[in-house]
Amino acid sequence: MNDISPELRMILSTIREFVQEEIIPLEPLLLNHEYNPLMAQLQEKRDKAHSLGLWLPQIPQEYGGMGLTLVEHGRVSEILGRSLLGHYVFNCQAPDAGNMEILIEHGTPEQKETYLMPLLRGEIRSCFSMTEPENPGSNPTWMSTKAVKEGSDYVITGHKWFSTAADGATFAIVMAITNPTAAKHERASQIIVPTAVPGFRLVRNTSVMGERGMGWASHGEIMYDGVRVPQTNLLGPEGAGFAIAQERLGPGRIHHCMRWIGICERAFDLMCAHAVRREVAPGRPLAEQQTIQNWVAESRAEINAARLMVLDAAYKIDAQGQYAARDEVSLIKFYVAGVLQRVLDRALQAHGALGMTDETPIAYWYRHERAARIYDGPDEVHKRSVARRILQRYA
Ligand SMILES: Cc1cc2nc3c(=O)[nH]c(=O)nc-3n(C[C@H](O)[C@H](O)[C@H](O)COP(=O)(O)OP(=O)(O)OC[C@H]3O[C@@H](n4cnc5c(N)ncnc54)[C@H](O)[C@@H]3O)c2cc1C
């Protein structure tokens, strides 16, 4: 697990310094909702990351990326996760990262030219529009959004929400039913919808724990009201929407889990630094209290265990493919999400009232990363499917 090559070690050290020196100082702008100055400064940092050759760590070199393996990108993702803004600066933020991967894999030459290349260059953003308020996202084979063929077009009608980063996105990849009478896993397709077409309406950025956010840091509710796009906007084969979505999720879960570990490490550092500094009586630092010591020890153990589990899953995907690693991927999805909640909770509690403010990033993560147990498959669904597969081996 410690077989980091000298080249990767150098990359990680450069990125760590970049995150610490250039990105973390911008966090107060996000925490104070000063989005416009934030976006201007982030653009400068993106240009700098690009010029340093640290752009698109997860993307093959022939597409202008760093060409890292999943394990290597996992290591990078952990360091980027230390900041609220890290992934965005290096153009490997969700949902664009997943959309890039499926466009590389399934896009036609024309789709790549029109949508993928500007996304890779960081000129535009995108969103992924699958979940619907009226239907359970945990059962993605059940949805109401339809795409009906008319002439050479698809006409799309439906209602989506939690399309992350829809605000300001140039296109959405939309999951819609194209083959209603097919087997349930073969009914939906993925279709590229430019957000400027008539009938596309961003209703609002949904308020999440009191924050609507803006731009890439938001979750949009969208109406697709008879949106008409050419059938050439179909991504992959018709009816393959569910299979492509599954393909997108395997590496995506490694990226998320390593990002969560980066969050844990930063929260852990903040907790420890606060505990040794804050005195509960003259000359008596918080760090002397056994409860705090327990939190430090438990958090350290859980973060270390989580990292090893995620790297193990990433090695397996790199070596044997996603299907072989589906148990490991389900295990890390709920295990690391749980570690994240516990570490953030302890770090917040150790800071007292300060933990509830936005003077540190802990409260922002505490609000927004509660969702880690819900998106990319709720914990309960992963536990159920991995347990059923394990039990089958005993039947
Ligand atoms: C911050 C955030 C970002 C998101 N980004 C996107 C995005 O970019 N694009 C997109 O399309 N969607 C996105 N989503 C939506 C996400 O994918 C769904 O919320 C998720 O799939 C769960 O669907 P649901 O919310 O409809 O919950 P439901 O399916 O209604 O489930 C509700 C709860 O029921 C329980 N449950 C469900 N099934 C089972 C089961 N089989 N066994 C036991 N318990 C079960 C779970 O506890 C679950 O949390 C995002 C969500 C959040 C919170």
The ligand as an ORCA input file, in Angstrom:
! r2SCAN-3c Opt
* xyz 0 1
  C     -25.976     16.402     -2.117
  C     -26.617     15.500     -3.133
  C     -26.144     15.532     -4.437
  C     -26.774     14.755     -5.422
  N     -26.356     14.847     -6.728
  C     -27.053     14.220     -7.696
  C     -26.771     14.446     -9.081
  O     -25.852     15.182     -9.439
  N     -27.569     13.861    -10.017
  C     -28.607     13.049     -9.667
  O     -29.287     12.552    -10.561
  N     -28.897     12.795     -8.359
  C     -28.160     13.369     -7.375
  N     -28.480     13.178     -6.049
  C     -29.611     12.331     -5.711
  C     -29.192     10.997     -5.099
  O     -28.613     10.187     -6.079
  C     -30.458     10.379     -4.472
  O     -30.823     11.206     -3.382
  C     -30.238      8.955     -3.996
  O     -30.118      8.079     -5.091
  C     -31.413      8.473     -3.108
  O     -32.636      8.659     -3.783
  P     -33.853      9.430     -3.049
  O     -33.332     10.701     -2.518
  O     -34.977      9.495     -4.014
  O     -34.226      8.529     -1.788
  P     -35.212      7.260     -1.776
  O     -34.918      6.349     -2.903
  O     -36.594      7.756     -1.633
  O     -34.747      6.545     -0.442
  C     -34.985      7.158      0.851
  C     -34.296      6.345      1.913
  O     -34.883      5.063      1.967
  C     -33.932      4.112      2.368
  N     -33.888      3.015      1.373
  C     -34.043      3.117      0.042
  N     -33.933      1.905     -0.536
  C     -33.721      1.015      0.440
  C     -33.500     -0.391      0.497
  N     -33.464     -1.137     -0.623
  N     -33.278     -0.964      1.707
  C     -33.296     -0.216      2.841
  N     -33.489      1.106      2.850
  C     -33.690      1.721      1.674
  C     -32.573      4.835      2.469
  O     -32.315      5.153      3.825
  C     -32.815      6.095      1.663
  O     -31.984      7.172      2.115
  C     -27.848     13.901     -5.052
  C     -28.291     13.858     -3.729
  C     -27.693     14.653     -2.771
  C     -28.230     14.610     -1.370
*
